[in-house]
Amino acid sequence: MKHADKKEKTVLIVEDDEATIRLLEIYVRSIGYKTVLAHDGNTAIEMVKLHKPALVVLDLMLPEVHGIAVCHQIKNDPRTKNTKVLVVSVKNFPADQKQAAEVGADVFMSKPLEKEEFIQTVRKVMKD
């Protein structure tokens, strides 16, 4: 894949913590993707429909609509069902991972995120 093709791909980052969302934005942009941001579940659902991102980096603990519900909506909408979802959460219990997988999350990573591991995971999910 040429680097120019990468620029066309958008990553939606959904995170309510300002410091974390900015850090993830820097990581994603550092490997050549465009980013859009959402701070809550309702905005995330609208942004997915509007921007049609290739990947959604999704926190579970969100205001308004929980990340599990956001993932479920993304994966059950025919227009967005092929969107990749990378769940990131401080809740790293097997039950949380199982619940995320059941609603269609492609990958689950626990916080705190390690920069290189996160970048490698994004590249793998985006198939770079």
C-alpha positions in Angstrom: 0.0 0.0 0.0 1.4 3.4 -1.0 1.7 6.0 1.8 -0.8 8.2 -0.2 -3.5 5.5 0.1 -3.1 5.6 3.9 -4.0 9.3 4.1 -7.5 8.4 2.8 -8.2 6.1 5.8 -9.7 7.7 8.8 -9.5 6.6 12.4 -12.2 7.7 14.9 -10.9 7.9 18.4 -13.6 7.7 21.1 -12.4 8.6 24.5 -13.8 10.9 27.3 -10.4 11.7 28.9 -8.8 14.7 27.1 -5.2 13.8 27.8 -5.7 10.2 26.5 -7.6 11.2 23.4 -4.8 13.7 22.4 -2.1 11.1 23.0 -4.0 8.5 20.9 -4.5 11.1 18.2 -0.7 11.7 18.1 0.0 8.0 17.9 -2.5 7.4 15.0 -1.3 10.5 13.1 2.3 9.5 13.5 1.6 6.5 11.3 -0.1 8.5 8.6 -3.9 8.2 9.3 -6.4 11.0 9.5 -8.2 11.3 12.8 -11.6 12.4 14.0 -12.5 12.6 17.7 -15.5 11.9 19.8 -15.8 12.3 23.6 -19.0 10.4 24.2 -21.0 7.4 22.8 -23.8 9.4 21.1 -21.2 11.6 19.2 -19.3 8.4 18.3 -22.3 6.8 16.6 -23.0 10.0 14.6 -19.3 10.3 13.6 -19.2 6.7 12.3 -22.1 7.4 10.0 -20.7 10.7 8.9 -17.0 9.9 8.4 -17.1 6.2 7.7 -13.8 5.5 9.4 -11.8 2.4 8.6 -11.1 1.9 12.4 -12.8 3.1 15.6 -10.5 3.2 18.7 -13.2 2.9 21.4 -13.1 3.3 25.1 -15.7 1.4 27.1 -16.3 3.8 29.9 -18.1 6.7 28.1 -20.7 9.3 29.0 -24.2 8.8 27.6 -23.8 5.6 25.7 -21.4 2.8 26.9 -18.7 1.6 24.5 -20.2 -1.9 24.3 -23.5 -0.3 23.0 -21.5 1.8 20.6 -19.7 -1.2 19.2 -22.9 -3.1 19.0 -24.6 -0.3 16.9 -21.5 -0.1 14.6 -21.4 -3.8 14.0 -25.2 -4.2 13.5 -25.7 -1.3 11.0 -25.3 -2.6 7.4 -23.6 0.7 6.5 -20.9 0.4 9.2 -20.7 -3.4 10.0 -17.3 -3.8 8.3 -15.7 -1.0 10.3 -12.9 -2.3 12.5 -13.3 -1.7 16.2 -10.3 -1.6 18.6 -11.6 -1.5 22.2 -9.3 0.1 24.8 -10.3 0.0 28.4 -9.0 0.1 32.0 -11.5 -2.7 32.6 -9.4 -5.7 31.7 -11.6 -8.4 33.2 -12.3 -11.6 31.1 -16.0 -10.6 31.2 -15.3 -7.2 29.6 -13.2 -8.8 26.9 -15.9 -11.5 26.3 -18.6 -8.8 26.1 -16.6 -6.7 23.7 -16.0 -9.8 21.5 -19.7 -10.7 21.6 -20.7 -7.4 20.1 -18.1 -7.7 17.4 -15.0 -5.8 18.6 -12.0 -6.8 16.5 -9.4 -6.3 19.1 -9.3 -5.5 22.9 -6.4 -3.7 24.5 -6.1 -2.8 28.2 -5.0 0.6 29.4 -2.5 2.0 30.1 -1.5 1.6 26.5 2.1 1.1 25.5 2.8 3.3 22.5 4.6 0.7 20.2 2.1 -2.0 21.0 -0.8 0.3 20.3 0.8 1.4 17.0 1.5 -2.2 15.9 -2.0 -3.2 16.8 -3.5 -0.3 14.7 -1.2 -1.3 11.8 -2.3 -4.9 12.0 -6.0 -4.1 12.2 -5.6 -1.7 9.2 -3.6 -4.4 7.4 -0.6 -2.2 6.7 
